[in-house]
Amino acid sequence: METPSVALLCLLLCGTVPILSAQEATPTPADSTSVTLTGYLVDVMCGNAIAKKSNPMSKAARHTRACALAEACAAEGYGVFADGSWILFDEKGNALANAALKEDDRPRELYFQVVGRYDGDRFAVISIEPLPAPDSQDTGGGSAPR
């Protein structure tokens, strides 16, 4: 009687292994639902204060690269003001934002395209690329689909 059980167990295992492999190869919804934001990169220390002001997009456009890269400000991490919303980055996003700001030579109007996905109260960043700043009269600027 043990022989049929072993054969059945083998059949079950052999039948499920390809299914498990196929599931691992299929992207999960989180992998396929990236969002593209456009807006101003700002350090968290200043961004939290800017978010409380009227017209935060205009204030974020005037925030300086030197401030965002200052040791105390950079240590707090980064976020993006997109479509009037203040969106905080995850740890990887903080590192990518810092590197992008170091490579950028603009003193202010630090407008970027940020690709990632929402992950709780943070934005899990995949990539950050510089963009030309929109017309300074456009105080709405950016887009933050959610």
C-alpha positions as CSV (number, residue, x, y, z in Angstrom):
1,M,0.0,0.0,0.0
2,E,2.9,2.4,0.5
3,T,3.8,2.2,-3.2
4,P,0.6,3.9,-4.4
5,S,1.0,6.6,-1.8
6,V,4.5,7.3,-2.8
7,A,3.4,7.4,-6.5
8,L,0.5,9.7,-5.6
9,L,2.8,12.0,-3.6
10,C,5.3,12.2,-6.5
11,L,2.5,12.9,-8.9
12,L,1.2,15.7,-6.7
13,L,4.6,17.2,-6.2
14,C,5.5,17.0,-9.8
15,G,2.2,18.5,-10.8
16,T,2.5,21.5,-8.4
17,V,6.2,22.4,-9.1
18,P,5.5,23.7,-12.6
19,I,2.5,25.7,-11.2
20,L,4.7,27.3,-8.5
21,S,7.4,28.1,-11.1
22,A,4.8,29.8,-13.4
23,Q,3.5,31.9,-10.4
24,E,7.0,33.1,-9.6
25,A,7.5,34.2,-13.2
26,T,4.3,36.2,-13.3
27,P,4.7,39.8,-12.2
28,T,2.7,40.8,-9.1
29,P,0.3,43.7,-9.4
30,A,2.7,45.8,-7.3
31,D,5.4,45.3,-9.9
32,S,3.1,46.3,-12.8
33,T,1.4,49.4,-11.3
34,S,4.1,52.0,-11.3
35,V,3.0,55.6,-11.2
36,T,4.9,58.6,-12.7
37,L,4.9,61.8,-10.8
38,T,6.3,65.1,-11.9
39,G,7.2,67.8,-9.4
40,Y,9.7,69.5,-7.2
41,L,12.2,67.5,-5.1
42,V,12.5,68.9,-1.6
43,D,14.1,67.6,1.6
44,V,11.7,66.4,4.3
45,M,12.7,69.1,6.9
46,C,11.8,71.9,4.5
47,G,9.0,70.0,2.7
48,N,7.0,69.5,5.9
49,A,7.1,73.3,6.5
50,I,6.3,74.1,2.9
51,A,3.3,71.7,2.9
52,K,1.7,73.9,5.6
53,K,2.0,77.1,3.6
54,S,-0.5,78.5,1.0
55,N,0.6,77.7,-2.5
56,P,3.2,75.0,-1.7
57,M,4.1,74.3,-5.3
58,S,5.4,77.8,-5.7
59,K,7.3,77.6,-2.5
60,A,8.7,74.2,-3.5
61,A,9.9,75.6,-6.8
62,R,11.9,78.3,-5.0
63,H,13.5,75.8,-2.6
64,T,17.3,75.6,-3.2
65,R,19.5,72.7,-4.2
66,A,22.1,73.9,-1.6
67,C,19.5,73.5,1.2
68,A,18.3,70.1,0.0
69,L,21.9,68.9,0.0
70,A,22.9,70.4,3.4
71,E,23.8,67.7,5.8
72,A,21.0,68.3,8.3
73,C,18.4,68.5,5.6
74,A,19.6,65.6,3.5
75,A,19.7,63.4,6.6
76,E,15.9,63.7,6.9
77,G,15.3,62.3,3.5
78,Y,13.3,63.6,0.5
79,G,9.9,63.8,-1.1
80,V,8.3,65.5,-4.1
81,F,5.6,68.2,-4.4
82,A,3.4,66.9,-7.2
83,D,0.1,68.5,-8.1
84,G,0.1,70.3,-4.7
85,S,0.6,67.1,-2.7
86,W,3.6,66.4,-0.5
87,I,4.7,62.8,-1.1
88,L,7.5,61.2,1.0
89,F,10.0,58.8,-0.5
90,D,11.1,55.4,0.8
91,E,14.7,54.7,1.8
92,K,15.8,53.9,-1.8
93,G,14.0,57.0,-3.0
94,N,15.9,59.1,-0.6
95,A,19.2,57.8,-1.9
96,L,18.1,58.2,-5.5
97,A,16.9,61.8,-4.8
98,N,20.2,62.7,-3.1
99,A,22.2,61.4,-6.1
100,A,19.9,63.2,-8.6
101,L,20.3,66.5,-6.7
102,K,24.1,66.1,-6.6
103,E,24.2,65.5,-10.4
104,D,21.9,68.5,-11.1
105,D,23.4,71.9,-11.4
106,R,20.2,74.0,-11.1
107,P,20.2,76.2,-8.0
108,R,16.4,76.0,-7.6
109,E,13.3,74.8,-9.6
110,L,14.4,71.2,-9.0
111,Y,11.7,69.7,-11.2
112,F,11.9,65.9,-11.7
113,Q,10.0,62.9,-13.0
114,V,9.7,60.2,-10.3
115,V,8.6,56.7,-11.1
116,G,7.5,54.3,-8.4
117,R,4.5,53.1,-6.6
118,Y,2.6,54.0,-3.4
119,D,3.5,51.8,-0.5
120,G,1.5,52.9,2.6
121,D,2.5,56.4,3.5
122,R,5.6,56.4,1.4
123,F,6.4,56.3,-2.3
124,A,8.6,53.4,-3.3
125,V,10.9,55.1,-5.9
126,I,12.1,53.2,-9.0
127,S,13.8,56.1,-10.8
128,I,14.2,59.8,-10.7
129,E,15.1,61.9,-13.8
130,P,15.4,65.7,-14.2
131,L,12.9,67.6,-16.2
132,P,12.8,71.3,-17.4
133,A,10.8,73.3,-14.8
134,P,7.4,74.3,-16.0
135,D,6.6,78.0,-16.7
136,S,7.1,79.8,-13.4
137,Q,3.6,81.2,-13.7
138,D,2.2,77.7,-13.6
139,T,1.8,77.3,-9.8
140,G,-0.2,74.1,-10.1
141,G,2.7,72.2,-11.7
142,G,3.3,68.5,-11.7
143,S,1.0,65.6,-11.6
144,A,0.2,63.1,-8.8
145,P,-2.3,60.5,-9.9
146,R,-3.3,58.2,-7.1
